[in-house]
Amino acid sequence: MIPNNLATALNQRDNIDEQSFDLIVRAYKFASSAHQDQFRYSGDQYITHPIEVAIILTNWGLDALTISAGLLHDVIEDTSCTLPELEKEFGPEIGFIVDSVTKISKRLRYSGNESQVETLKKMILAIGKDVRVIFIKLADRLHNMRTLDAVPLTKQRRIALETNDIYAPLAYRIGMANIASDLEDLSFPFLHPNESRWLTKVMKEHFEQGEEYVQKVHHQMSELLNSKAVSFISIDARSKRISSLYKKLKRVGMDVNQVHDLTALRIIVPTIADCYASLGIIHEAWPPLPGKIKDYIALPKPNGYRSLHTTVFCIDQKPTEFQIRTKEMHQENEFGLAAYWAYHKSKTTKNYQEGNKVSFAKQSELDILNQLKNWQDNFSDGQLTLQSLKEELFMNRIFVITPTGEVIDLPEGSTPIDFAYMIHSDIGDNCIGARVNNKLVSLDQELVDGDVVEIITQKNKRPNKSWLQFAKTSKAKSRIRSALREEEDPTISTRARYKIIVIDQVGIISQITSIFSKNKINIVAVHSQSIKGTRFVHIKIIADIFTKDTAEKILYKIRENKNTHEVHYQF
Ligand code: MN
């Protein structure tokens, strides 16, 4: 049978039926015999690792197929088992997932340089095809990070760097913010050993000193809610994660006294109405700090995060942060995309993969997947660099609003041009101006959170080269570039026909044609004929010329030649 710790985790799930259980048992048996004589750096039997991965996936609420693939995730990479053997035993779906996980492990060796574009692309391809691959990869990485101490020193830093720079942001992006923070915190001591020791001490002292205060606030808060008859499920103190504390400290000159949310109180309530009622009660009791009220319920973060945040001058005027949310929001914030899977098990999987109408998937989930697909498409054009991908994946995001109230997710520093291309490539191409919050702005103005943006378009307008200087998203940039390239494409260009009468002499034709070539203009055809009984020759030139300005310029240059008698052109 299966080991106790996995059995315990499975028992806590009420939606694992007998058939699912059998599959998991089979996967366990197969994996444990495949890894039989293998050991981890820690000296443990190798099979302990896939078991822990399966337990993590079980706790995330994922289906039996994903849990089984988790048990099997290292058999292709680390044992003599082949993909066809695995497929024969467990079918193509598990085979595909395990194979994808293996490819990521093999090819993703991140050290922050450009040559890794191809491997990252593979990883993203796998994610785009089946998001369960990334769940397993995250669970795998989580367990590897928990046991990183046993790994040789020379490898530790590289693994921690990869975790911090690639896996944590990916987890965050698919709404698994808590897992992202776990991964960052686990990497932190390996990347910043001194700061880690210092901050661990700071947090410990703060927590010891602050415990009494938190108790007081906790007590007063529950009395307040009771007195106003607002029901709540729980009030918990949550201390700031060490890696997020470090990020904040870097912004405030490493001064711990500047950080007001070392401890925050998290209130879980039954309904959305209770969330706002609680917020009102808090603000009635204690004045809020300006600019610190965040309504992520009305405007969820791009990764789906929902909650109300506020910081108030609490007991003894001490700035204290509160986070208010429903139980459902809390669950989603913890597990992100995995939470959606928890509700919709294997039955719907097939639809999902085939890209049919997906009734269960939230729009935000589809958006993320579409965005991943979009990156992947752009990669094949060779237009995206690792840098731009990293920026998009990992950069801070803002959200702005269309006139019809749709929320658009953009990287920080985006401009109306990025917004326009995010709505539709035609809107981008035809953009001539923008209104932000009902005021006309220039196209290079940086957008900020909550801006209402309206794009003004004009038919047949084309992108301007200068846009490339301030467009931020790779989507806008690649679209502008390709539109500009289309304009230069000879197969669709406009042709100008020149009729020139010049004095006939040796080398006159090359004198004239060189005017075109010096201006990098492609000549399609040249024809010349002496005009009988005169000292003139008639030259006809057909050339690729796109604008009237260029045509005029060439006309002028030809006229400048002292042998020119007459020159005309027409498109
Ligand atoms: Mn593994």
Residues whose N, C-alpha, C, O or C-beta is under 5 A from the ligand:
A	BS01	MN	D74 D140
